[in-house]
């Protein structure tokens, strides 16, 4: 291993309120044990986003061979789906850049075929978990719409969980609790409105009530 071996360290958390100190600490220690120079890249946004500035910069530097390997804390930091994860890792491999997930003992060094197999397995598990969360969210919204249509919740009524409509409810079903959660996470009014399929004014009025 050359003395000038340079590792790209990529960290990500989903919201501005979270921090990635644990990820950084563990990877810095790993790099120090191997006596690698480290270049750090970071993002504070959902892994489901198609474009992440920190990840994009890191991949550009990897393509230019400014780094010899890419480190992440866990593989779900690297890709928004199994396909995305595998594409990114295979792209690194094509550029001659090694990939490591330091807490999962994954290393795509050509000498370690077992870790390559494990990478695919863990990627599949991470994607399955995300799909379960999405399915539960969709089921909750469907149930809420059914309860509203049946008159079990609405302007004068409230669901058992307290997730009732805003005082001036829109024509579409509106999740005030979800809007409040997204706003607390730092999402803009426009993006919240787009996520929920309602006008911006509806979101602002509901959360101001």
JOBELZI-V638553 format. One record per run of one state. SS is the DSSP state (@ for helix, = for strand, . for the rest). FROM is the first residue (numbers start at 1). LEN is the number of residues. If there is no record, write none. Layout:
BEGIN
<<SS	FROM	LEN> <SS	FROM	LEN>>
END
This chain:
BEGIN
<<.	1	5> <=	6	8> <.	14	7> <@	21	14> <.	35	2> <=	37	8> <.	45	8> <@	53	11> <.	64	5> <=	69	4> <.	73	2> <@	75	3> <.	78	4> <@	82	13> <.	95	3> <=	98	4> <.	102	4> <=	106	2> <.	108	5> <@	113	37> <.	150	26> <@	176	9> <.	185	4> <@	189	8> <.	197	3> <@	200	9> <.	209	1>>
END
